[in-house]
Amino acid sequence: MSLRLVNLDCPSCGSAMRGEGLDTIFFCGHCGGAAVLDDERLHTVEGTALLAAPGHHPSVWRPAWRLEVQVRVHHRVRADGRTTPDSEGRKTFYIPAFDLSLADLTRLSRALSIVSEAGRDVPKEPIRGGTLAVEDALVLVRHILIGDEVHRSDMLASVTVDVEEVSRGLVALPFEENEKGLRCAVTGVVIPRSRAAEGRGLS
């Protein structure tokens, strides 16, 4: 077994990028640049931050993937055997990239899927805990889309959902700490403290 050392200097400005033990997603505290680590090196990824809702004052920032995808829903069959028309279109999802339970990850991703595109510069604050690979984020996108089809009112029997990545980026998500846990400053979704403490980087 060989050990490979990877330089964690920011690909954009050369400053040291800091993270936690298992992090593969990094934001530069100097220039705000975002990068993803693979076995060889850091790769630059477009980065931005989501605006907090008016009246909210974030104190914690966590990473998320911004994924624009082409979605095709086809072979959709209802319980009565009738098929429904195919549909196709582009959608944008924000998938938290830090350690959360599947339930919390899905809940927060769904809430973020209806936010506006408004963004801001990446804050010069620690943005750590990024461990979710983009491939896994795309799996969650498909999970959400299938769930949307299941919850339609026409009693679904089967469906095929194809998801093709169009573009990717990283965003910094703003949170507020309170007695209940972490509250997303964009959507208001609260991650309870008992579960937040279990997620690495949420304590």
Buried (B, 14 or more C-beta within 10 A) or exposed (E): EEEEEEEBEBBBEEBEBBBBEEBBBBBBBEBBBBBBBEEEEBEEBEBBBBBBBEEBEBEBBBBBBBBEBEBEBBEBBBEEEEEBEEEEEEBBBBBBBBBBEEEBBBBBBBBBBEBEEEBEEBBEBBBBBBBBBBEBBBBBBBBBBBEEBEEEEEEBEEBEBEBEBEEBBBBBBBBBBEEEBBBBBBBEBBBEBEBBEBBBBBE
